[in-house]
């Protein structure tokens, strides 16, 4: 979900020498750990619920999908 190399670069640019390297490394480790807890769902069959023809009428996500919007859905694992 996260591009950790990009996040690390941004943090290094923004924080630079103001933060001890040990703290910086700990933050990057925590972000990597958090990133591994999420899995992107590839299609509606992974949602675990039944599709209803009424979804677009009662759900914002269904309405966006009907209009051709691109959606990315994640679920927490573990």
PDB file with SEQRES, HELIX, SHEET and CRYST1 records, atoms N, CA, C and O in Angstrom:
SEQRES   1 A   78  UNK UNK UNK UNK UNK UNK UNK UNK UNK UNK UNK UNK UNK          
SEQRES   2 A   78  UNK UNK UNK UNK UNK UNK UNK UNK UNK UNK UNK UNK UNK          
SEQRES   3 A   78  UNK UNK UNK UNK UNK UNK UNK UNK UNK UNK UNK UNK UNK          
SEQRES   4 A   78  UNK UNK UNK UNK UNK UNK UNK UNK UNK UNK UNK UNK UNK          
SEQRES   5 A   78  UNK UNK UNK UNK UNK UNK UNK UNK UNK UNK UNK UNK UNK          
SEQRES   6 A   78  UNK UNK UNK UNK UNK UNK UNK UNK UNK UNK UNK UNK UNK          
HELIX    1 AA1 UNK A    4  UNK A   15  1                                  12    
HELIX    2 AA2 UNK A   16  UNK A   18  5                                   3    
HELIX    3 AA3 UNK A   21  UNK A   35  1                                  15    
HELIX    4 AA4 UNK A   44  UNK A   46  5                                   3    
HELIX    5 AA5 UNK A   55  UNK A   58  1                                   4    
HELIX    6 AA6 UNK A   60  UNK A   66  1                                   7    
SHEET    1 AA1 2 UNK A  38  UNK A  41  0                                        
SHEET    2 AA1 2 UNK A  73  UNK A  76 -1                                        
CRYST1    1.000    1.000    1.000  90.00  90.00  90.00 P 1           1          
ATOM      1  N   UNK A   1       0.816  -1.175   0.000  1.00  0.00           N  
ATOM      2  CA  UNK A   1       0.000   0.000   0.000  1.00  0.00           C  
ATOM      3  C   UNK A   1       0.867   1.248   0.000  1.00  0.00           C  
ATOM      4  O   UNK A   1       0.587   2.198  -0.731  1.00  0.00           O  
ATOM      5  N   UNK A   2       1.901   1.254   0.800  1.00  0.00           N  
ATOM      6  CA  UNK A   2       2.806   2.397   0.842  1.00  0.00           C  
ATOM      7  C   UNK A   2       4.055   2.117   0.028  1.00  0.00           C  
ATOM      8  O   UNK A   2       4.522   0.980  -0.035  1.00  0.00           O  
ATOM      9  N   UNK A   3       4.584   3.136  -0.582  1.00  0.00           N  
ATOM     10  CA  UNK A   3       5.891   3.039  -1.198  1.00  0.00           C  
ATOM     11  C   UNK A   3       6.874   3.496  -0.123  1.00  0.00           C  
ATOM     12  O   UNK A   3       7.136   4.690   0.027  1.00  0.00           O  
ATOM     13  N   UNK A   4       7.412   2.535   0.619  1.00  0.00           N  
ATOM     14  CA  UNK A   4       8.241   2.876   1.775  1.00  0.00           C  
ATOM     15  C   UNK A   4       9.493   3.647   1.400  1.00  0.00           C  
ATOM     16  O   UNK A   4       9.949   4.495   2.167  1.00  0.00           O  
ATOM     17  N   UNK A   5      10.049   3.368   0.240  1.00  0.00           N  
ATOM     18  CA  UNK A   5      11.238   4.112  -0.188  1.00  0.00           C  
ATOM     19  C   UNK A   5      10.898   5.590  -0.379  1.00  0.00           C  
ATOM     20  O   UNK A   5      11.680   6.470  -0.017  1.00  0.00           O  
ATOM     21  N   UNK A   6       9.731   5.848  -0.949  1.00  0.00           N  
ATOM     22  CA  UNK A   6       9.303   7.225  -1.155  1.00  0.00           C  
ATOM     23  C   UNK A   6       8.999   7.906   0.182  1.00  0.00           C  
ATOM     24  O   UNK A   6       9.367   9.064   0.382  1.00  0.00           O  
ATOM     25  N   UNK A   7       8.340   7.205   1.088  1.00  0.00           N  
ATOM     26  CA  UNK A   7       8.045   7.756   2.405  1.00  0.00           C  
ATOM     27  C   UNK A   7       9.343   8.070   3.142  1.00  0.00           C  
ATOM     28  O   UNK A   7       9.473   9.130   3.754  1.00  0.00           O  
ATOM     29  N   UNK A   8      10.292   7.160   3.083  1.00  0.00           N  
ATOM     30  CA  UNK A   8      11.581   7.375   3.744  1.00  0.00           C  
ATOM     31  C   UNK A   8      12.292   8.597   3.163  1.00  0.00           C  
ATOM     32  O   UNK A   8      12.851   9.405   3.904  1.00  0.00           O  
ATOM     33  N   UNK A   9      12.269   8.727   1.851  1.00  0.00           N  
ATOM     34  CA  UNK A   9      12.912   9.879   1.205  1.00  0.00           C  
ATOM     35  C   UNK A   9      12.253  11.191   1.645  1.00  0.00           C  
ATOM     36  O   UNK A   9      12.941  12.163   1.955  1.00  0.00           O  
ATOM     37  N   UNK A  10      10.913  11.211   1.670  1.00  0.00           N  
ATOM     38  CA  UNK A  10      10.190  12.419   2.070  1.00  0.00           C  
ATOM     39  C   UNK A  10      10.497  12.776   3.512  1.00  0.00           C  
ATOM     40  O   UNK A  10      10.752  13.938   3.828  1.00  0.00           O  
ATOM     41  N   UNK A  11      10.474  11.778   4.391  1.00  0.00           N  
ATOM     42  CA  UNK A  11      10.786  12.050   5.796  1.00  0.00           C  
ATOM     43  C   UNK A  11      12.208  12.565   5.959  1.00  0.00           C  
ATOM     44  O   UNK A  11      12.454  13.489   6.734  1.00  0.00           O  
ATOM     45  N   UNK A  12      13.131  11.975   5.237  1.00  0.00           N  
ATOM     46  CA  UNK A  12      14.529  12.416   5.320  1.00  0.00           C  
ATOM     47  C   UNK A  12      14.660  13.857   4.837  1.00  0.00           C  
ATOM     48  O   UNK A  12      15.377  14.653   5.445  1.00  0.00           O  
ATOM     49  N   UNK A  13      13.973  14.194   3.750  1.00  0.00           N  
ATOM     50  CA  UNK A  13      14.019  15.561   3.227  1.00  0.00           C  
ATOM     51  C   UNK A  13      13.412  16.554   4.211  1.00  0.00           C  
ATOM     52  O   UNK A  13      13.945  17.646   4.408  1.00  0.00           O  
ATOM     53  N   UNK A  14      12.301  16.175   4.824  1.00  0.00           N  
ATOM     54  CA  UNK A  14      11.594  17.095   5.713  1.00  0.00           C  
ATOM     55  C   UNK A  14      12.231  17.200   7.104  1.00  0.00           C  
ATOM     56  O   UNK A  14      12.279  18.279   7.694  1.00  0.00           O  
ATOM     57  N   UNK A  15      12.710  16.080   7.610  1.00  0.00           N  
ATOM     58  CA  UNK A  15      13.234  16.066   8.972  1.00  0.00           C  
ATOM     59  C   UNK A  15      14.750  16.239   9.034  1.00  0.00           C  
ATOM     60  O   UNK A  15      15.295  16.802   9.983  1.00  0.00           O  
ATOM     61  N   UNK A  16      15.413  15.737   7.990  1.00  0.00           N  
ATOM     62  CA  UNK A  16      16.861  15.896   7.908  1.00  0.00           C  
ATOM     63  C   UNK A  16      17.590  15.549   9.190  1.00  0.00           C  
ATOM     64  O   UNK A  16      17.395  14.472   9.753  1.00  0.00           O  
ATOM     65  N   UNK A  17      18.413  16.446   9.642  1.00  0.00           N  
ATOM     66  CA  UNK A  17      19.245  16.217  10.827  1.00  0.00           C  
ATOM     67  C   UNK A  17      18.536  16.563  12.125  1.00  0.00           C  
ATOM     68  O   UNK A  17      19.144  16.465  13.191  1.00  0.00           O  
ATOM     69  N   UNK A  18      17.283  16.960  12.074  1.00  0.00           N  
ATOM     70  CA  UNK A  18      16.562  17.349  13.288  1.00  0.00           C  
ATOM     71  C   UNK A  18      16.117  16.155  14.116  1.00  0.00           C  
ATOM     72  O   UNK A  18      15.720  16.310  15.271  1.00  0.00           O  
ATOM     73  N   UNK A  19      16.182  14.960  13.530  1.00  0.00           N  
ATOM     74  CA  UNK A  19      15.744  13.749  14.226  1.00  0.00           C  
ATOM     75  C   UNK A  19      16.900  12.760  14.264  1.00  0.00           C  
ATOM     76  O   UNK A  19      17.595  12.554  13.269  1.00  0.00           O  
ATOM     77  N   UNK A  20      17.093  12.154  15.433  1.00  0.00           N  
ATOM     78  CA  UNK A  20      18.162  11.162  15.583  1.00  0.00           C  
ATOM     79  C   UNK A  20      17.918   9.997  14.628  1.00  0.00           C  
ATOM     80  O   UNK A  20      16.773   9.612  14.395  1.00  0.00           O  
ATOM     81  N   UNK A  21      18.983   9.443  14.080  1.00  0.00           N  
ATOM     82  CA  UNK A  21      18.874   8.342  13.127  1.00  0.00           C  
ATOM     83  C   UNK A  21      18.135   7.151  13.723  1.00  0.00           C  
ATOM     84  O   UNK A  21      17.383   6.474  13.022  1.00  0.00           O  
ATOM     85  N   UNK A  22      18.343   6.893  15.011  1.00  0.00           N  
ATOM     86  CA  UNK A  22      17.669   5.771  15.682  1.00  0.00           C  
ATOM     87  C   UNK A  22      16.154   5.955  15.650  1.00  0.00           C  
ATOM     88  O   UNK A  22      15.420   5.008  15.365  1.00  0.00           O  
ATOM     89  N   UNK A  23      15.688   7.154  15.935  1.00  0.00           N  
ATOM     90  CA  UNK A  23      14.256   7.437  15.902  1.00  0.00           C  
ATOM     91  C   UNK A  23      13.731   7.340  14.468  1.00  0.00           C  
ATOM     92  O   UNK A  23      12.659   6.782  14.234  1.00  0.00           O  
ATOM     93  N   UNK A  24      14.469   7.870  13.535  1.00  0.00           N  
ATOM     94  CA  UNK A  24      14.089   7.799  12.133  1.00  0.00           C  
ATOM     95  C   UNK A  24      13.931   6.342  11.694  1.00  0.00           C  
ATOM     96  O   UNK A  24      12.942   5.995  11.049  1.00  0.00           O  
ATOM     97  N   UNK A  25      14.890   5.496  12.035  1.00  0.00           N  
ATOM     98  CA  UNK A  25      14.835   4.076  11.677  1.00  0.00           C  
ATOM     99  C   UNK A  25      13.639   3.381  12.319  1.00  0.00           C  
ATOM    100  O   UNK A  25      13.002   2.533  11.695  1.00  0.00           O  
ATOM    101  N   UNK A  26      13.334   3.741  13.569  1.00  0.00           N  
ATOM    102  CA  UNK A  26      12.191   3.148  14.268  1.00  0.00           C  
ATOM    103  C   UNK A  26      10.880   3.517  13.567  1.00  0.00           C  
ATOM    104  O   UNK A  26       9.991   2.678  13.424  1.00  0.00           O  
ATOM    105  N   UNK A  27      10.769   4.757  13.139  1.00  0.00           N  
ATOM    106  CA  UNK A  27       9.553   5.203  12.450  1.00  0.00           C  
ATOM    107  C   UNK A  27       9.389   4.438  11.140  1.00  0.00           C  
ATOM    108  O   UNK A  27       8.288   3.985  10.828  1.00  0.00           O  
ATOM    109  N   UNK A  28      10.457   4.289  10.377  1.00  0.00           N  
ATOM    110  CA  UNK A  28      10.394   3.553   9.113  1.00  0.00           C  
ATOM    111  C   UNK A  28      10.004   2.096   9.367  1.00  0.00           C  
ATOM    112  O   UNK A  28       9.208   1.530   8.618  1.00  0.00           O  
ATOM    113  N   UNK A  29      10.555   1.490  10.412  1.00  0.00           N  
ATOM    114  CA  UNK A  29      10.199   0.105  10.755  1.00  0.00           C  
ATOM    115  C   UNK A  29       8.722  -0.017  11.099  1.00  0.00           C  
ATOM    116  O   UNK A  29       8.061  -0.968  10.681  1.00  0.00           O  
ATOM    117  N   UNK A  30       8.202   0.941  11.857  1.00  0.00           N  
ATOM    118  CA  UNK A  30       6.784   0.915  12.240  1.00  0.00           C  
ATOM    119  C   UNK A  30       5.883   1.084  11.026  1.00  0.00           C  
ATOM    120  O   UNK A  30       4.842   0.434  10.932  1.00  0.00           O  
ATOM    121  N   UNK A  31       6.275   1.953  10.096  1.00  0.00           N  
ATOM    122  CA  UNK A  31       5.494   2.137   8.874  1.00  0.00           C  
ATOM    123  C   UNK A  31       5.485   0.859   8.035  1.00  0.00           C  
ATOM    124  O   UNK A  31       4.453   0.485   7.479  1.00  0.00           O  
ATOM    125  N   UNK A  32       6.623   0.201   7.949  1.00  0.00           N  
ATOM    126  CA  UNK A  32       6.703  -1.053   7.197  1.00  0.00           C  
ATOM    127  C   UNK A  32       5.812  -2.111   7.833  1.00  0.00           C  
ATOM    128  O   UNK A  32       5.144  -2.875   7.135  1.00  0.00           O  
ATOM    129  N   UNK A  33       5.806  -2.149   9.154  1.00  0.00           N  
ATOM    130  CA  UNK A  33       4.963  -3.110   9.881  1.00  0.00           C  
ATOM    131  C   UNK A  33       3.482  -2.811   9.635  1.00  0.00           C  
ATOM    132  O   UNK A  33       2.698  -3.730   9.398  1.00  0.00           O  
ATOM    133  N   UNK A  34       3.101  -1.550   9.689  1.00  0.00           N  
ATOM    134  CA  UNK A  34       1.708  -1.172   9.474  1.00  0.00           C  
ATOM    135  C   UNK A  34       1.280  -1.461   8.043  1.00  0.00           C  
ATOM    136  O   UNK A  34       0.152  -1.888   7.797  1.00  0.00           O  
ATOM    137  N   UNK A  35       2.185  -1.228   7.105  1.00  0.00           N  
ATOM    138  CA  UNK A  35       1.869  -1.464   5.701  1.00  0.00           C  
ATOM    139  C   UNK A  35       1.557  -2.937   5.452  1.00  0.00           C  
ATOM    140  O   UNK A  35       0.684  -3.252   4.642  1.00  0.00           O  
ATOM    141  N   UNK A  36       2.247  -3.830   6.127  1.00  0.00           N  
ATOM    142  CA  UNK A  36       2.047  -5.261   5.936  1.00  0.00           C  
ATOM    143  C   UNK A  36       0.744  -5.784   6.496  1.00  0.00           C  
ATOM    144  O   UNK A  36       0.379  -6.932   6.242  1.00  0.00           O  
ATOM    145  N   UNK A  37       0.029  -4.958   7.257  1.00  0.00           N  
ATOM    146  CA  UNK A  37      -1.229  -5.390   7.869  1.00  0.00           C  
ATOM    147  C   UNK A  37      -2.424  -5.194   6.944  1.00  0.00           C  
ATOM    148  O   UNK A  37      -3.540  -5.583   7.289  1.00  0.00           O  
ATOM    149  N   UNK A  38      -2.209  -4.598   5.779  1.00  0.00           N  
ATOM    150  CA  UNK A  38      -3.319  -4.299   4.892  1.00  0.00           C  
ATOM    151  C   UNK A  38      -3.171  -5.040   3.574  1.00  0.00           C  
ATOM    152  O   UNK A  38      -2.072  -5.161   3.034  1.00  0.00           O  
ATOM    153  N   UNK A  39      -4.294  -5.534   3.066  1.00  0.00           N  
ATOM    154  CA  UNK A  39      -4.309  -6.261   1.807  1.00  0.00           C  
ATOM    155  C   UNK A  39      -5.340  -5.595   0.894  1.00  0.00           C  
ATOM    156  O   UNK A  39      -6.468  -5.326   1.305  1.00  0.00           O  
ATOM    157  N   UNK A  40      -4.934  -5.337  -0.345  1.00  0.00           N  
ATOM    158  CA  UNK A  40      -5.863  -4.746  -1.294  1.00  0.00           C  
ATOM    159  C   UNK A  40      -6.765  -5.834  -1.854  1.00  0.00           C  
ATOM    160  O   UNK A  40      -6.293  -6.899  -2.252  1.00  0.00           O  
ATOM    161  N   UNK A  41      -8.069  -5.564  -1.882  1.00  0.00           N  
ATOM    162  CA  UNK A  41      -9.019  -6.502  -2.461  1.00  0.00           C  
ATOM    163  C   UNK A  41      -9.080  -6.259  -3.956  1.00  0.00           C  
ATOM    164  O   UNK A  41      -9.259  -5.127  -4.406  1.00  0.00           O  
ATOM    165  N   UNK A  42      -8.932  -7.318  -4.715  1.00  0.00           N  
ATOM    166  CA  UNK A  42      -8.835  -7.198  -6.165  1.00  0.00           C  
ATOM    167  C   UNK A  42     -10.186  -7.024  -6.848  1.00  0.00           C  
ATOM    168  O   UNK A  42     -10.282  -6.308  -7.844  1.00  0.00           O  
ATOM    169  N   UNK A  43     -11.230  -7.665  -6.332  1.00  0.00           N  
ATOM    170  CA  UNK A  43     -12.555  -7.536  -6.941  1.00  0.00           C  
ATOM    171  C   UNK A  43     -13.619  -7.795  -5.882  1.00  0.00           C  
ATOM    172  O   UNK A  43     -13.317  -8.188  -4.755  1.00  0.00           O  
ATOM    173  N   UNK A  44     -14.876  -7.566  -6.273  1.00  0.00           N  
ATOM    174  CA  UNK A  44     -15.981  -7.666  -5.300  1.00  0.00           C  
ATOM    175  C   UNK A  44     -16.181  -9.064  -4.738  1.00  0.00           C  
ATOM    176  O   UNK A  44     -16.829  -9.214  -3.702  1.00  0.00           O  
ATOM    177  N   UNK A  45     -15.650 -10.083  -5.382  1.00  0.00           N  
ATOM    178  CA  UNK A  45     -15.820 -11.438  -4.863  1.00  0.00           C  
ATOM    179  C   UNK A  45     -15.056 -11.631  -3.554  1.00  0.00           C  
ATOM    180  O   UNK A  45     -15.353 -12.558  -2.801  1.00  0.00           O  
ATOM    181  N   UNK A  46     -14.080 -10.772  -3.274  1.00  0.00           N  
ATOM    182  CA  UNK A  46     -13.305 -10.875  -2.048  1.00  0.00           C  
ATOM    183  C   UNK A  46     -13.932 -10.112  -0.883  1.00  0.00           C  
ATOM    184  O   UNK A  46     -13.432 -10.185   0.239  1.00  0.00           O  
ATOM    185  N   UNK A  47     -15.016  -9.386  -1.133  1.00  0.00           N  
ATOM    186  CA  UNK A  47     -15.631  -8.593  -0.074  1.00  0.00           C  
ATOM    187  C   UNK A  47     -16.263  -9.466   1.005  1.00  0.00           C  
ATOM    188  O   UNK A  47     -16.353  -9.055   2.162  1.00  0.00           O  
ATOM    189  N   UNK A  48     -16.702 -10.668   0.635  1.00  0.00           N  
ATOM    190  CA  UNK A  48     -17.331 -11.537   1.608  1.00  0.00           C  
ATOM    191  C   UNK A  48     -18.818 -11.287   1.770  1.00  0.00           C  
ATOM    192  O   UNK A  48     -19.446 -11.874   2.651  1.00  0.00           O  
ATOM    193  N   UNK A  49     -19.387 -10.440   0.950  1.00  0.00           N  
ATOM    194  CA  UNK A  49     -20.813 -10.133   1.008  1.00  0.00           C  
ATOM    195  C   UNK A  49     -21.425 -10.418  -0.355  1.00  0.00           C  
ATOM    196  O   UNK A  49     -20.715 -10.580  -1.347  1.00  0.00           O  
ATOM    197  N   UNK A  50     -22.728 -10.476  -0.390  1.00  0.00           N  
ATOM    198  CA  UNK A  50     -23.419 -10.713  -1.649  1.00  0.00           C  
ATOM    199  C   UNK A  50     -23.653  -9.398  -2.374  1.00  0.00           C  
ATOM    200  O   UNK A  50     -23.987  -8.389  -1.752  1.00  0.00           O  
ATOM    201  N   UNK A  51     -23.477  -9.408  -3.684  1.00  0.00           N  
ATOM    202  CA  UNK A  51     -23.746  -8.231  -4.490  1.00  0.00           C  
ATOM    203  C   UNK A  51     -25.252  -8.096  -4.664  1.00  0.00           C  
ATOM    204  O   UNK A  51     -25.959  -9.083  -4.864  1.00  0.00           O  
ATOM    205  N   UNK A  52     -25.722  -6.882  -4.587  1.00  0.00           N  
ATOM    206  CA  UNK A  52     -27.137  -6.610  -4.791  1.00  0.00           C  
ATOM    207  C   UNK A  52     -27.285  -5.584  -5.904  1.00  0.00           C  
ATOM    208  O   UNK A  52     -26.489  -4.651  -6.005  1.00  0.00           O  
ATOM    209  N   UNK A  53     -28.294  -5.756  -6.729  1.00  0.00           N  
ATOM    210  CA  UNK A  53     -28.566  -4.797  -7.800  1.00  0.00           C  
ATOM    211  C   UNK A  53     -28.885  -3.427  -7.223  1.00  0.00           C  
ATOM    212  O   UNK A  53     -28.776  -2.421  -7.924  1.00  0.00           O  
ATOM    213  N   UNK A  54     -29.277  -3.376  -5.953  1.00  0.00           N  
ATOM    214  CA  UNK A  54     -29.620  -2.117  -5.292  1.00  0.00           C  
ATOM    215  C   UNK A  54     -28.408  -1.400  -4.698  1.00  0.00           C  
ATOM    216  O   UNK A  54     -28.538  -0.274  -4.220  1.00  0.00           O  
ATOM    217  N   UNK A  55     -27.250  -2.021  -4.719  1.00  0.00           N  
ATOM    218  CA  UNK A  55     -26.063  -1.410  -4.113  1.00  0.00           C  
ATOM    219  C   UNK A  55     -25.830   0.037  -4.536  1.00  0.00           C  
ATOM    220  O   UNK A  55     -25.624   0.893  -3.676  1.00  0.00           O  
ATOM    221  N   UNK A  56     -25.856   0.334  -5.833  1.00  0.00           N  
ATOM    222  CA  UNK A  56     -25.593   1.723  -6.238  1.00  0.00           C  
ATOM    223  C   UNK A  56     -26.622   2.713  -5.706  1.00  0.00           C  
ATOM    224  O   UNK A  56     -26.338   3.907  -5.605  1.00  0.00           O  
ATOM    225  N   UNK A  57     -27.808   2.230  -5.367  1.00  0.00           N  
ATOM    226  CA  UNK A  57     -28.855   3.116  -4.870  1.00  0.00           C  
ATOM    227  C   UNK A  57     -28.723   3.404  -3.380  1.00  0.00           C  
ATOM    228  O   UNK A  57     -29.234   4.411  -2.891  1.00  0.00           O  
ATOM    229  N   UNK A  58     -28.036   2.517  -2.657  1.00  0.00           N  
ATOM    230  CA  UNK A  58     -27.983   2.681  -1.201  1.00  0.00           C  
ATOM    231  C   UNK A  58     -26.557   2.851  -0.663  1.00  0.00           C  
ATOM    232  O   UNK A  58     -26.366   3.031   0.540  1.00  0.00           O  
ATOM    233  N   UNK A  59     -25.566   2.794  -1.542  1.00  0.00           N  
ATOM    234  CA  UNK A  59     -24.185   2.817  -1.070  1.00  0.00           C  
ATOM    235  C   UNK A  59     -23.341   3.726  -1.966  1.00  0.00           C  
ATOM    236  O   UNK A  59     -23.377   3.602  -3.190  1.00  0.00           O  
ATOM    237  N   UNK A  60     -22.599   4.620  -1.368  1.00  0.00           N  
ATOM    238  CA  UNK A  60     -21.749   5.533  -2.122  1.00  0.00           C  
ATOM    239  C   UNK A  60     -20.717   4.779  -2.954  1.00  0.00           C  
ATOM    240  O   UNK A  60     -20.445   5.162  -4.092  1.00  0.00           O  
ATOM    241  N   UNK A  61     -20.142   3.717  -2.405  1.00  0.00           N  
ATOM    242  CA  UNK A  61     -19.137   2.945  -3.140  1.00  0.00           C  
ATOM    243  C   UNK A  61     -19.773   2.314  -4.380  1.00  0.00           C  
ATOM    244  O   UNK A  61     -19.188   2.343  -5.462  1.00  0.00           O  
ATOM    245  N   UNK A  62     -20.955   1.750  -4.223  1.00  0.00           N  
ATOM    246  CA  UNK A  62     -21.660   1.164  -5.361  1.00  0.00           C  
ATOM    247  C   UNK A  62     -21.991   2.206  -6.414  1.00  0.00           C  
ATOM    248  O   UNK A  62     -21.874   1.940  -7.610  1.00  0.00           O  
ATOM    249  N   UNK A  63     -22.404   3.390  -5.980  1.00  0.00           N  
ATOM    250  CA  UNK A  63     -22.729   4.462  -6.921  1.00  0.00           C  
ATOM    251  C   UNK A  63     -21.490   4.909  -7.687  1.00  0.00           C  
ATOM    252  O   UNK A  63     -21.555   5.125  -8.897  1.00  0.00           O  
ATOM    253  N   UNK A  64     -20.374   5.048  -7.000  1.00  0.00           N  
ATOM    254  CA  UNK A  64     -19.129   5.444  -7.664  1.00  0.00           C  
ATOM    255  C   UNK A  64     -18.693   4.396  -8.679  1.00  0.00           C  
ATOM    256  O   UNK A  64     -18.240   4.736  -9.773  1.00  0.00           O  
ATOM    257  N   UNK A  65     -18.828   3.132  -8.322  1.00  0.00           N  
ATOM    258  CA  UNK A  65     -18.454   2.051  -9.232  1.00  0.00           C  
ATOM    259  C   UNK A  65     -19.357   2.062 -10.471  1.00  0.00           C  
ATOM    260  O   UNK A  65     -18.882   1.867 -11.589  1.00  0.00           O  
ATOM    261  N   UNK A  66     -20.639   2.288 -10.270  1.00  0.00           N  
ATOM    262  CA  UNK A  66     -21.577   2.329 -11.397  1.00  0.00           C  
ATOM    263  C   UNK A  66     -21.235   3.466 -12.356  1.00  0.00           C  
ATOM    264  O   UNK A  66     -21.412   3.343 -13.568  1.00  0.00           O  
ATOM    265  N   UNK A  67     -20.745   4.571 -11.802  1.00  0.00           N  
ATOM    266  CA  UNK A  67     -20.397   5.737 -12.624  1.00  0.00           C  
ATOM    267  C   UNK A  67     -19.025   5.597 -13.270  1.00  0.00           C  
ATOM    268  O   UNK A  67     -18.563   6.502 -13.964  1.00  0.00           O  
ATOM    269  N   UNK A  68     -18.376   4.454 -13.037  1.00  0.00           N  
ATOM    270  CA  UNK A  68     -17.076   4.224 -13.666  1.00  0.00           C  
ATOM    271  C   UNK A  68     -15.901   4.700 -12.845  1.00  0.00           C  
ATOM    272  O   UNK A  68     -14.777   4.741 -13.345  1.00  0.00           O  
ATOM    273  N   UNK A  69     -16.132   5.058 -11.604  1.00  0.00           N  
ATOM    274  CA  UNK A  69     -15.047   5.507 -10.737  1.00  0.00           C  
ATOM    275  C   UNK A  69     -14.089   4.376 -10.407  1.00  0.00           C  
ATOM    276  O   UNK A  69     -14.482   3.211 -10.351  1.00  0.00           O  
ATOM    277  N   UNK A  70     -12.844   4.724 -10.192  1.00  0.00           N  
ATOM    278  CA  UNK A  70     -11.838   3.729  -9.817  1.00  0.00           C  
ATOM    279  C   UNK A  70     -11.752   3.698  -8.296  1.00  0.00           C  
ATOM    280  O   UNK A  70     -11.529   4.722  -7.651  1.00  0.00           O  
ATOM    281  N   UNK A  71     -11.929   2.525  -7.747  1.00  0.00           N  
ATOM    282  CA  UNK A  71     -11.913   2.361  -6.300  1.00  0.00           C  
ATOM    283  C   UNK A  71     -10.800   1.413  -5.902  1.00  0.00           C  
ATOM    284  O   UNK A  71     -10.512   0.446  -6.606  1.00  0.00           O  
ATOM    285  N   UNK A  72     -10.175   1.695  -4.770  1.00  0.00           N  
ATOM    286  CA  UNK A  72      -9.212   0.768  -4.179  1.00  0.00           C  
ATOM    287  C   UNK A  72      -9.718   0.464  -2.773  1.00  0.00           C  
ATOM    288  O   UNK A  72      -9.917   1.369  -1.963  1.00  0.00           O  
ATOM    289  N   UNK A  73      -9.922  -0.819  -2.498  1.00  0.00           N  
ATOM    290  CA  UNK A  73     -10.467  -1.248  -1.209  1.00  0.00           C  
ATOM    291  C   UNK A  73      -9.432  -2.102  -0.506  1.00  0.00           C  
ATOM    292  O   UNK A  73      -8.858  -3.015  -1.101  1.00  0.00           O  
ATOM    293  N   UNK A  74      -9.195  -1.802   0.765  1.00  0.00           N  
ATOM    294  CA  UNK A  74      -8.223  -2.535   1.562  1.00  0.00           C  
ATOM    295  C   UNK A  74      -8.915  -3.139   2.776  1.00  0.00           C  
ATOM    296  O   UNK A  74      -9.897  -2.602   3.288  1.00  0.00           O  
ATOM    297  N   UNK A  75      -8.374  -4.271   3.222  1.00  0.00           N  
ATOM    298  CA  UNK A  75      -8.849  -4.847   4.476  1.00  0.00           C  
ATOM    299  C   UNK A  75      -7.641  -5.160   5.344  1.00  0.00           C  
ATOM    300  O   UNK A  75      -6.555  -5.468   4.852  1.00  0.00           O  
ATOM    301  N   UNK A  76      -7.858  -5.073   6.624  1.00  0.00           N  
ATOM    302  CA  UNK A  76      -6.781  -5.362   7.575  1.00  0.00           C  
ATOM    303  C   UNK A  76      -6.680  -6.877   7.748  1.00  0.00           C  
ATOM    304  O   UNK A  76      -7.691  -7.558   7.919  1.00  0.00           O  
ATOM    305  N   UNK A  77      -5.484  -7.385   7.702  1.00  0.00           N  
ATOM    306  CA  UNK A  77      -5.257  -8.816   7.876  1.00  0.00           C  
ATOM    307  C   UNK A  77      -4.514  -9.049   9.186  1.00  0.00           C  
ATOM    308  O   UNK A  77      -3.728  -8.216   9.637  1.00  0.00           O  
ATOM    309  N   UNK A  78      -4.786 -10.199   9.776  1.00  0.00           N  
ATOM    310  CA  UNK A  78      -4.078 -10.574  11.000  1.00  0.00           C  
ATOM    311  C   UNK A  78      -4.522  -9.923  12.189  1.00  0.00           C  
ATOM    312  O   UNK A  78      -3.985 -10.175  13.268  1.00  0.00           O  
TER     313      UNK A  78                                                      
END                                                                             
